[in-house]
Amino acid sequence: MEEQGSNHRYQRGRGSDESHRQDQALFKQLLAQHGALKRVSEILPNGIRVQTTSEDPELARVIQEHVEGMKRRFANDRSIRSWDPLFVALFDYRHDIDMAYHNIATGVEAVLTAQEPKLIELIHAHNKTLHQFTDYGFEASKNASPAPEWVLKQYGSA
């Protein structure tokens, strides 16, 4: 693991290309305006169903663009928050997690599922993390995500 200009230990390098900057700008906008976001999730036996929305049409569009950006990042193995063990695990196991989503008028509805119990636990932990982002914005983004014990054992702590 390498250390690069911060207190975090990056396990997959750091992004600096145009795509990463665009995705980061969307993420920062969502964090800055977290008070205008609403996130409602339903815990499923094999994952989650969630709606992330905003009554602000511009912010609803940003949510949609952010989800598209994350879909591309997953497809191309372009990790984010590679200092955060939960996100490293999400990218490592991305092929074993099913994600279906569609845009709705005020944002996005997504369903994330998996077959393996440990990956369901991973999805549930990711859900908690995203709730923290929408509840606390930048303050939550500074901290490592809550992660299952197996993730911390496999990837270490942030």
ROVO-146722 format. One record per residue (C-alpha): z, x, y; residue number from 1. Coordinates in Angstrom, 1 decimal, always signed. Layout:
REM ROVO-146722
<up = Z | east = X | north = Y | num = NUM>
...
END
This chain:
REM ROVO-146722
<up = +0.0 | east = +0.0 | north = +0.0 | num = 1>
<up = -0.8 | east = +1.3 | north = +3.4 | num = 2>
<up = +1.0 | east = +1.0 | north = +6.7 | num = 3>
<up = -1.3 | east = +0.4 | north = +9.7 | num = 4>
<up = +0.2 | east = +0.0 | north = +13.2 | num = 5>
<up = +2.8 | east = -2.6 | north = +12.5 | num = 6>
<up = +5.9 | east = -3.2 | north = +10.5 | num = 7>
<up = +4.0 | east = -4.9 | north = +7.7 | num = 8>
<up = +2.7 | east = -3.2 | north = +4.6 | num = 9>
<up = -0.9 | east = -4.3 | north = +4.1 | num = 10>
<up = -1.9 | east = -4.5 | north = +0.4 | num = 11>
<up = -5.6 | east = -5.4 | north = +0.9 | num = 12>
<up = -6.4 | east = -3.6 | north = +4.2 | num = 13>
<up = -6.7 | east = -5.3 | north = +7.6 | num = 14>
<up = -9.6 | east = -7.3 | north = +9.0 | num = 15>
<up = -11.4 | east = -6.2 | north = +12.1 | num = 16>
<up = -14.9 | east = -7.6 | north = +11.8 | num = 17>
<up = -16.4 | east = -10.5 | north = +13.8 | num = 18>
<up = -15.7 | east = -13.0 | north = +11.0 | num = 19>
<up = -12.0 | east = -12.0 | north = +10.9 | num = 20>
<up = -11.7 | east = -12.2 | north = +14.7 | num = 21>
<up = -13.2 | east = -15.7 | north = +14.7 | num = 22>
<up = -10.9 | east = -16.9 | north = +11.9 | num = 23>
<up = -7.9 | east = -15.3 | north = +13.6 | num = 24>
<up = -8.7 | east = -17.0 | north = +16.9 | num = 25>
<up = -8.7 | east = -20.4 | north = +15.2 | num = 26>
<up = -5.4 | east = -19.6 | north = +13.5 | num = 27>
<up = -3.8 | east = -18.5 | north = +16.8 | num = 28>
<up = -5.0 | east = -21.6 | north = +18.5 | num = 29>
<up = -3.4 | east = -23.8 | north = +15.8 | num = 30>
<up = -0.2 | east = -21.8 | north = +16.0 | num = 31>
<up = -0.2 | east = -22.1 | north = +19.8 | num = 32>
<up = -0.7 | east = -25.8 | north = +19.7 | num = 33>
<up = +1.4 | east = -26.5 | north = +16.6 | num = 34>
<up = +3.3 | east = -29.3 | north = +18.4 | num = 35>
<up = +0.0 | east = -31.3 | north = +18.5 | num = 36>
<up = -0.5 | east = -31.0 | north = +14.7 | num = 37>
<up = +0.6 | east = -33.3 | north = +12.0 | num = 38>
<up = +0.8 | east = -32.3 | north = +8.4 | num = 39>
<up = +1.6 | east = -34.8 | north = +5.7 | num = 40>
<up = +1.6 | east = -33.7 | north = +2.1 | num = 41>
<up = +2.1 | east = -35.4 | north = -1.2 | num = 42>
<up = +3.4 | east = -33.3 | north = -4.1 | num = 43>
<up = +1.3 | east = -33.8 | north = -7.2 | num = 44>
<up = +2.3 | east = -32.8 | north = -10.7 | num = 45>
<up = -0.5 | east = -30.2 | north = -10.6 | num = 46>
<up = -0.6 | east = -29.4 | north = -6.9 | num = 47>
<up = -0.7 | east = -31.1 | north = -3.5 | num = 48>
<up = -2.7 | east = -33.6 | north = -1.5 | num = 49>
<up = -2.4 | east = -33.0 | north = +2.2 | num = 50>
<up = -3.7 | east = -34.2 | north = +5.6 | num = 51>
<up = -3.6 | east = -31.9 | north = +8.6 | num = 52>
<up = -4.5 | east = -33.8 | north = +11.7 | num = 53>
<up = -4.3 | east = -34.0 | north = +15.5 | num = 54>
<up = -4.9 | east = -36.8 | north = +17.9 | num = 55>
<up = -6.6 | east = -34.2 | north = +20.2 | num = 56>
<up = -10.3 | east = -34.2 | north = +19.2 | num = 57>
<up = -10.7 | east = -30.5 | north = +20.1 | num = 58>
<up = -7.8 | east = -29.5 | north = +17.9 | num = 59>
<up = -9.0 | east = -31.7 | north = +15.1 | num = 60>
<up = -12.3 | east = -29.8 | north = +15.2 | num = 61>
<up = -10.4 | east = -26.5 | north = +15.2 | num = 62>
<up = -8.5 | east = -27.6 | north = +12.0 | num = 63>
<up = -11.9 | east = -28.4 | north = +10.4 | num = 64>
<up = -13.3 | east = -25.0 | north = +11.4 | num = 65>
<up = -10.2 | east = -23.2 | north = +10.2 | num = 66>
<up = -10.5 | east = -24.8 | north = +6.7 | num = 67>
<up = -14.2 | east = -23.9 | north = +6.5 | num = 68>
<up = -13.3 | east = -20.3 | north = +7.5 | num = 69>
<up = -10.6 | east = -20.2 | north = +4.8 | num = 70>
<up = -13.1 | east = -21.5 | north = +2.2 | num = 71>
<up = -15.5 | east = -18.7 | north = +3.2 | num = 72>
<up = -12.7 | east = -16.1 | north = +3.0 | num = 73>
<up = -11.7 | east = -17.3 | north = -0.5 | num = 74>
<up = -15.3 | east = -17.3 | north = -1.7 | num = 75>
<up = -15.9 | east = -13.7 | north = -0.4 | num = 76>
<up = -12.4 | east = -12.3 | north = -1.2 | num = 77>
<up = -11.7 | east = -11.6 | north = +2.4 | num = 78>
<up = -7.9 | east = -11.9 | north = +2.4 | num = 79>
<up = -5.7 | east = -12.7 | north = +5.3 | num = 80>
<up = -2.0 | east = -11.9 | north = +5.8 | num = 81>
<up = -2.4 | east = -9.2 | north = +3.1 | num = 82>
<up = +1.1 | east = -8.0 | north = +4.0 | num = 83>
<up = +2.5 | east = -11.3 | north = +2.8 | num = 84>
<up = +3.0 | east = -11.4 | north = -1.0 | num = 85>
<up = +2.2 | east = -15.2 | north = -1.2 | num = 86>
<up = -1.2 | east = -14.8 | north = +0.4 | num = 87>
<up = -2.0 | east = -11.7 | north = -1.7 | num = 88>
<up = -1.3 | east = -13.8 | north = -4.8 | num = 89>
<up = -3.3 | east = -16.8 | north = -3.4 | num = 90>
<up = -6.4 | east = -14.5 | north = -3.1 | num = 91>
<up = -5.8 | east = -12.8 | north = -6.5 | num = 92>
<up = -5.6 | east = -16.2 | north = -8.2 | num = 93>
<up = -8.1 | east = -18.1 | north = -6.1 | num = 94>
<up = -10.5 | east = -18.6 | north = -9.0 | num = 95>
<up = -7.8 | east = -20.5 | north = -10.9 | num = 96>
<up = -7.0 | east = -22.9 | north = -8.0 | num = 97>
<up = -9.2 | east = -25.9 | north = -7.4 | num = 98>
<up = -9.6 | east = -27.0 | north = -3.8 | num = 99>
<up = -11.4 | east = -30.1 | north = -2.7 | num = 100>
<up = -11.4 | east = -31.2 | north = +0.9 | num = 101>
<up = -13.2 | east = -33.4 | north = +3.3 | num = 102>
<up = -13.2 | east = -33.8 | north = +7.0 | num = 103>
<up = -11.5 | east = -36.9 | north = +8.4 | num = 104>
<up = -11.8 | east = -38.2 | north = +12.0 | num = 105>
<up = -8.6 | east = -36.4 | north = +13.1 | num = 106>
<up = -8.7 | east = -33.3 | north = +10.9 | num = 107>
<up = -8.9 | east = -32.5 | north = +7.1 | num = 108>
<up = -7.6 | east = -33.9 | north = +3.9 | num = 109>
<up = -7.4 | east = -31.4 | north = +1.0 | num = 110>
<up = -6.3 | east = -31.5 | north = -2.6 | num = 111>
<up = -5.2 | east = -28.2 | north = -4.2 | num = 112>
<up = -4.6 | east = -28.2 | north = -7.9 | num = 113>
<up = -4.2 | east = -25.8 | north = -10.8 | num = 114>
<up = -3.5 | east = -26.0 | north = -14.6 | num = 115>
<up = -1.0 | east = -23.1 | north = -14.9 | num = 116>
<up = +2.6 | east = -23.9 | north = -14.0 | num = 117>
<up = +3.0 | east = -20.7 | north = -12.1 | num = 118>
<up = -0.1 | east = -21.4 | north = -10.0 | num = 119>
<up = +1.2 | east = -24.9 | north = -9.2 | num = 120>
<up = +4.4 | east = -23.2 | north = -8.0 | num = 121>
<up = +2.2 | east = -21.0 | north = -5.8 | num = 122>
<up = +0.4 | east = -24.0 | north = -4.3 | num = 123>
<up = +3.7 | east = -25.7 | north = -3.6 | num = 124>
<up = +5.0 | east = -22.5 | north = -1.9 | num = 125>
<up = +1.8 | east = -22.3 | north = +0.2 | num = 126>
<up = +2.3 | east = -25.9 | north = +1.2 | num = 127>
<up = +5.8 | east = -25.0 | north = +2.5 | num = 128>
<up = +4.4 | east = -22.1 | north = +4.4 | num = 129>
<up = +1.8 | east = -24.3 | north = +6.2 | num = 130>
<up = +4.5 | east = -26.8 | north = +7.0 | num = 131>
<up = +6.4 | east = -24.0 | north = +8.6 | num = 132>
<up = +3.4 | east = -22.9 | north = +10.6 | num = 133>
<up = +2.8 | east = -26.5 | north = +11.9 | num = 134>
<up = +6.5 | east = -26.9 | north = +12.6 | num = 135>
<up = +7.3 | east = -23.6 | north = +14.3 | num = 136>
<up = +4.0 | east = -22.0 | north = +15.3 | num = 137>
<up = +4.0 | east = -18.3 | north = +16.1 | num = 138>
<up = +7.7 | east = -17.9 | north = +15.2 | num = 139>
<up = +7.0 | east = -18.8 | north = +11.6 | num = 140>
<up = +3.9 | east = -16.7 | north = +11.4 | num = 141>
<up = +5.9 | east = -13.5 | north = +12.0 | num = 142>
<up = +7.8 | east = -14.0 | north = +8.7 | num = 143>
<up = +6.8 | east = -13.6 | north = +5.1 | num = 144>
<up = +6.1 | east = -16.9 | north = +3.3 | num = 145>
<up = +8.5 | east = -18.4 | north = +0.9 | num = 146>
<up = +7.2 | east = -17.2 | north = -2.4 | num = 147>
<up = +8.1 | east = -17.8 | north = -6.1 | num = 148>
<up = +10.1 | east = -15.2 | north = -7.8 | num = 149>
<up = +7.2 | east = -14.1 | north = -10.0 | num = 150>
<up = +5.1 | east = -13.4 | north = -6.9 | num = 151>
<up = +7.9 | east = -11.2 | north = -5.3 | num = 152>
<up = +8.3 | east = -9.4 | north = -8.6 | num = 153>
<up = +4.5 | east = -8.8 | north = -9.0 | num = 154>
<up = +3.7 | east = -8.0 | north = -5.4 | num = 155>
<up = +7.0 | east = -6.9 | north = -3.8 | num = 156>
<up = +8.5 | east = -8.3 | north = -0.6 | num = 157>
<up = +6.9 | east = -8.0 | north = +2.8 | num = 158>
END
